Amino acid sequence: MDFQKELTLAKETVLISGEKIMRIYNSNEVIGFELKPGEEPVTLADKTSNKIICLKILENFPDDGILTEEEFTPEEIDNDRVYDTLLEKTKNWREYERVWFIDPLDGTKEFLRKSGEFGPQIGLMVNNTIVLGVHYYPFLRDLYYATKDFGAWKQEGTDSPFRLYVSSKRTISDLNLIISRTSSSTSEKVKDLISRNKFASVIEKGSFGLKACYIAEGRGDIYFVSPRKISLWDSCSSQIILEEAGGRISYFNGDSINYRPNGNTKLANKLVLHNNSDLEEIIDLFK
């Protein structure tokens, strides 16, 4: 299957969501936020985008499960039947053959900082295989997307899409390392490697999904993720975009991410995103 119907819907939905996000971003009002468990911020833009995406998926693919970062209230949905249906699909998402993974606003902190590096992400898993991923960065007007076995693509504004490929760099000292803008998100070991000039350059980027896209298009080559920094809705769409461009995302031991865990949706172990360089050589840096 080429999943063109699903891809078309996902692309249209992130564009609609992105437009709503930018209206809030460009408003003259101070952008307020609440703190979720774990001290993570959630804004009106997160909630608005979440409602748009979840309702679109429910309308077009009513038999699918949904895992989304944000919760919703009956008042936000304003329809008891729809609310109950969404609640069941998000609560029991592991039981569905097809599951949509949604990050309504990847990079909420970047949204609050007004960096421009934020946007909605949608991924789709069928029978434990990720088959689709779509990211949109409305401030940058960059749309990234991929479907299994059909490559990864980028569209800049209204220009024609072009296919993405990771860089061909393989020597560690030639790799461009991507890190988070916040120092607390970068491990002490990675900071030590940077201080010893182990990489060709260091690039600071905001959202997790954008880092993955940077590697997919060859603008960066490697990114290390500390335990419990990201969740399945961050990695799902990012993974297929990166892999369809020729890259890889895995745990340090080489294992792939399990997208139907019994418990927490946060990824408990260290991850590495890279351009398919030698994983053993990469891990040796941490010994």
Secondary structure, DSSP 4 states (H G I P E B T S, - for coil): ---HHHHHHHHHHHHHHHHHHHHHHTSSS---EEEETTTEEEEHHHHHHHHHHHHHHHHH-TT-EEEESS---HHHH--HHHHHHHHHHHHTGGG-SEEEEEEEEETHHHHHHT-S--EEEEEEEETTEEEEEEEEETTTTEEEEEETTS-EEEEETTSPPEE-------SGGG-EEEEESSGGGS-HHHHHHHHTT-SSEEEEESSHHHHHHHHHTTS--EEEE-TTS-BHHHHHHHHHHHHHTT-EEEETTSPPPPSS-SS-SB--S-EEEESS--HHHHHHTT-
